[in-house]
Amino acid sequence: MKTLLLLFVLFTPISLAFDINVNIPSKGFCKKLEEAGALYQKEQDINRPELDELFNSQLNSMGSCLFKKGKKKEAIEFWLLASSFGSDYGSELAGNYLANEASNVRDLLSGLSILRQLGAKKTKALNRYRIQYALAILKGEFVNYNIRIALLNLYEAMQNGSAEAAYLIAYFKSTNVFPDKNDKYSEEYWIKIGDKLVGSKSYQRFIEDAFLSDLYGASLIKIRDSKETQKK
């Protein structure tokens, strides 16, 4: 444990910024983590509590390395483990990607629950919860959920400072995923913001990046494909 954490100090990557992609350490750092046994080091050293924060960073980084290797299930397990040891960053990663990559309702609800709990103290996590919740509704994960609930959740996230939510509302309105503009929330949004966003460079860039992103890509593609199927 001591040797592994010492290695982690020497090769600590640039701080991870939570974005629409999983930012990872360099390949060299990931390789050294694996060589030092980070894949198997999953327990804190109870005799060295001062290293707990460093241990959580190690778990989060190992999860990020695995995610970019395509080992998403294993990555989420590392983030969940970091979350169980008190890492907010691990909770944010685990919640978002568990919800986004969920293959069943249980995982989806678990991811949303983690984000909702973290949202009690972190505004960004609460906004992420609302966005992921809205996307789950639009993907058809919840039976008999009104599409207006998805719009309301995105609207509340936007009101709470989420630019991503604003862009997503504009996208879903412009592609007719949401109904006409007569809805109270939709109309207020559209008059104030929506028309100004669609077609702008920042909007186009965000939508392009979102479709390719780790965080929203799979959901947006599923929603788009579902809409295309309905047209046929």
VMD Tcl script that draws the C-alpha trace (Angstrom):
set ca {
  {0.00 0.00 0.00}
  {2.73 2.48 0.98}
  {4.77 1.79 -2.19}
  {1.72 2.16 -4.42}
  {0.66 5.46 -2.87}
  {4.21 6.77 -3.10}
  {4.15 5.98 -6.81}
  {0.84 7.79 -7.06}
  {2.37 10.93 -5.55}
  {5.26 10.87 -8.02}
  {3.05 10.49 -11.08}
  {-0.08 12.38 -10.06}
  {-1.89 13.57 -13.21}
  {-3.34 16.98 -13.91}
  {-6.53 17.55 -11.92}
  {-9.58 15.99 -13.50}
  {-12.29 18.48 -14.51}
  {-15.76 17.03 -14.65}
  {-16.93 17.63 -18.22}
  {-18.90 15.69 -20.83}
  {-15.97 13.31 -21.24}
  {-13.93 11.25 -18.81}
  {-10.59 13.00 -18.53}
  {-7.84 10.51 -17.84}
  {-4.19 10.47 -16.79}
  {-1.56 9.74 -19.41}
  {-1.08 6.22 -20.77}
  {2.24 6.09 -18.96}
  {0.64 6.93 -15.64}
  {-2.14 4.38 -16.18}
  {0.46 1.74 -17.01}
  {2.44 2.49 -13.86}
  {-0.72 2.31 -11.75}
  {-1.47 -1.13 -13.14}
  {2.11 -2.30 -12.74}
  {2.05 -1.20 -9.11}
  {-1.07 -3.24 -8.44}
  {-3.75 -0.52 -8.41}
  {-6.17 -2.93 -10.06}
  {-6.10 -5.05 -6.93}
  {-5.61 -2.42 -4.20}
  {-9.20 -1.85 -3.10}
  {-8.90 -1.40 0.64}
  {-7.71 1.59 2.61}
  {-4.84 1.23 5.06}
  {-6.64 1.66 8.39}
  {-3.28 2.31 10.04}
  {-2.59 5.29 7.77}
  {-5.82 7.39 7.67}
  {-3.85 10.39 6.44}
  {-3.56 8.64 3.07}
  {-7.31 8.12 2.60}
  {-7.74 11.08 0.24}
  {-4.80 9.95 -1.87}
  {-6.20 6.43 -1.97}
  {-9.54 7.76 -3.25}
  {-7.72 9.71 -5.98}
  {-5.97 6.50 -6.94}
  {-9.30 4.66 -7.22}
  {-10.83 7.44 -9.31}
  {-7.83 7.56 -11.65}
  {-7.81 3.79 -12.07}
  {-11.49 3.95 -12.94}
  {-10.81 6.63 -15.56}
  {-8.00 4.56 -17.08}
  {-10.31 1.54 -17.35}
  {-13.17 3.59 -18.80}
  {-11.11 4.81 -21.71}
  {-10.00 1.23 -22.35}
  {-13.65 0.36 -22.89}
  {-13.92 -1.47 -19.57}
  {-16.86 0.64 -18.42}
  {-18.33 -1.81 -15.90}
  {-14.98 -2.18 -14.12}
  {-14.45 1.60 -14.20}
  {-17.80 2.25 -12.53}
  {-16.94 -0.31 -9.84}
  {-13.80 1.68 -8.98}
  {-15.76 4.95 -8.84}
  {-18.42 3.33 -6.67}
  {-15.69 2.10 -4.36}
  {-14.21 5.60 -4.11}
  {-17.72 6.89 -3.45}
  {-18.15 4.40 -0.61}
  {-14.97 5.79 0.96}
  {-16.37 9.33 0.86}
  {-15.14 10.68 -2.47}
  {-17.55 13.23 -3.93}
  {-15.74 13.07 -7.25}
  {-16.11 9.30 -7.29}
  {-19.81 9.70 -6.49}
  {-20.28 12.16 -9.34}
  {-18.54 9.89 -11.83}
  {-20.29 6.75 -10.60}
  {-23.73 8.35 -10.58}
  {-23.46 9.87 -14.05}
  {-21.95 6.91 -15.83}
  {-24.00 4.31 -14.00}
  {-27.12 6.15 -15.18}
  {-25.79 6.75 -18.69}
  {-24.48 3.22 -19.25}
  {-27.31 1.43 -17.42}
  {-28.47 -1.80 -19.02}
  {-31.33 -2.21 -16.56}
  {-33.66 -0.11 -14.42}
  {-31.84 -1.04 -11.21}
  {-28.56 0.49 -12.39}
  {-30.36 3.54 -13.76}
  {-32.12 4.21 -10.47}
  {-28.90 3.59 -8.53}
  {-27.04 6.15 -10.61}
  {-29.80 8.72 -10.29}
  {-30.00 8.11 -6.55}
  {-26.25 8.74 -6.11}
  {-26.49 12.01 -8.04}
  {-29.56 13.12 -6.12}
  {-27.89 12.52 -2.77}
  {-24.73 14.33 -3.86}
  {-26.91 17.12 -5.24}
  {-27.91 18.02 -1.69}
  {-24.51 19.67 -1.31}
  {-23.28 20.19 -4.88}
  {-25.21 22.27 -7.40}
  {-23.48 20.69 -10.40}
  {-24.42 17.19 -9.22}
  {-28.06 18.26 -8.79}
  {-28.08 19.67 -12.32}
  {-26.50 16.47 -13.64}
  {-29.20 14.49 -11.85}
  {-31.93 16.52 -13.52}
  {-30.31 16.18 -16.96}
  {-29.79 12.43 -16.62}
  {-33.33 12.04 -15.31}
  {-34.70 13.95 -18.31}
  {-32.65 11.87 -20.76}
  {-33.87 8.65 -19.14}
  {-37.48 9.77 -19.69}
  {-36.79 10.69 -23.31}
  {-35.14 7.29 -23.88}
  {-38.31 5.61 -22.63}
  {-36.72 4.14 -19.51}
  {-39.74 5.08 -17.39}
  {-43.16 3.79 -18.41}
  {-45.95 6.39 -18.69}
  {-43.75 9.35 -17.74}
  {-44.96 12.51 -19.43}
  {-42.39 14.10 -21.71}
  {-43.20 17.41 -20.01}
  {-41.46 16.12 -16.88}
  {-38.26 15.82 -18.91}
  {-38.66 19.39 -20.13}
  {-39.33 20.63 -16.60}
  {-36.20 18.93 -15.25}
  {-34.02 20.43 -17.97}
  {-35.65 23.81 -17.42}
  {-34.94 23.67 -13.67}
  {-31.33 22.68 -14.31}
  {-30.99 25.63 -16.69}
  {-32.51 27.99 -14.12}
  {-29.97 26.62 -11.67}
  {-27.06 27.63 -13.90}
  {-26.59 24.68 -16.28}
  {-25.66 25.86 -19.79}
  {-25.76 22.22 -20.93}
  {-29.44 22.01 -20.03}
  {-30.15 25.17 -22.04}
  {-28.44 23.73 -25.11}
  {-30.24 20.40 -24.74}
  {-33.65 22.08 -24.53}
  {-32.85 24.00 -27.72}
  {-31.77 20.79 -29.44}
  {-34.83 18.80 -28.41}
  {-37.15 21.65 -29.42}
  {-35.49 22.18 -32.80}
  {-35.69 18.44 -33.58}
  {-39.32 18.17 -32.41}
  {-38.54 15.81 -29.54}
  {-40.44 18.21 -27.32}
  {-43.97 19.32 -28.30}
  {-44.85 22.78 -29.63}
  {-43.85 26.02 -27.96}
  {-47.15 26.63 -26.20}
  {-46.08 24.89 -23.02}
  {-45.45 27.39 -20.20}
  {-41.86 26.38 -19.53}
  {-41.03 25.83 -23.17}
  {-42.47 29.16 -24.30}
  {-40.67 31.15 -21.61}
  {-37.42 29.39 -22.40}
  {-37.77 29.75 -26.14}
  {-38.55 33.46 -26.14}
  {-35.72 34.32 -23.75}
  {-33.01 31.91 -24.86}
  {-33.93 29.22 -27.37}
  {-34.06 31.26 -30.56}
  {-30.74 32.87 -29.70}
  {-28.98 29.52 -29.25}
  {-29.99 27.42 -32.24}
  {-27.59 27.97 -35.10}
  {-24.96 29.72 -33.00}
  {-21.39 28.40 -33.13}
  {-21.40 27.53 -29.43}
  {-24.64 25.58 -29.85}
  {-23.37 23.65 -32.87}
  {-20.11 22.86 -31.09}
  {-21.85 21.67 -27.95}
  {-24.28 19.40 -29.82}
  {-21.48 17.90 -31.91}
  {-19.37 17.28 -28.81}
  {-22.34 15.95 -26.83}
  {-23.09 13.26 -29.41}
  {-19.47 12.11 -29.23}
  {-19.18 12.47 -25.47}
  {-18.89 9.83 -22.79}
  {-21.57 11.47 -20.69}
  {-24.43 12.13 -23.12}
  {-23.49 10.42 -26.38}
  {-25.21 7.06 -25.89}
  {-28.41 8.70 -24.63}
  {-28.62 11.30 -27.41}
  {-28.04 8.69 -30.11}
  {-30.77 6.47 -28.68}
  {-33.22 9.39 -28.50}
  {-32.39 10.49 -32.05}
  {-32.72 6.97 -33.45}
  {-36.03 6.49 -31.65}
  {-37.34 9.72 -33.20}
  {-36.19 8.62 -36.66}
  {-37.93 5.26 -36.23}
  {-41.20 7.00 -35.32}
  {-41.09 8.93 -38.59}
  {-40.97 5.76 -40.69}
}
mol new
graphics top color blue
foreach p $ca { graphics top sphere $p radius 0.5 }
foreach p [lrange $ca 0 end-1] q [lrange $ca 1 end] { graphics top cylinder $p $q radius 0.2 }
display resetview
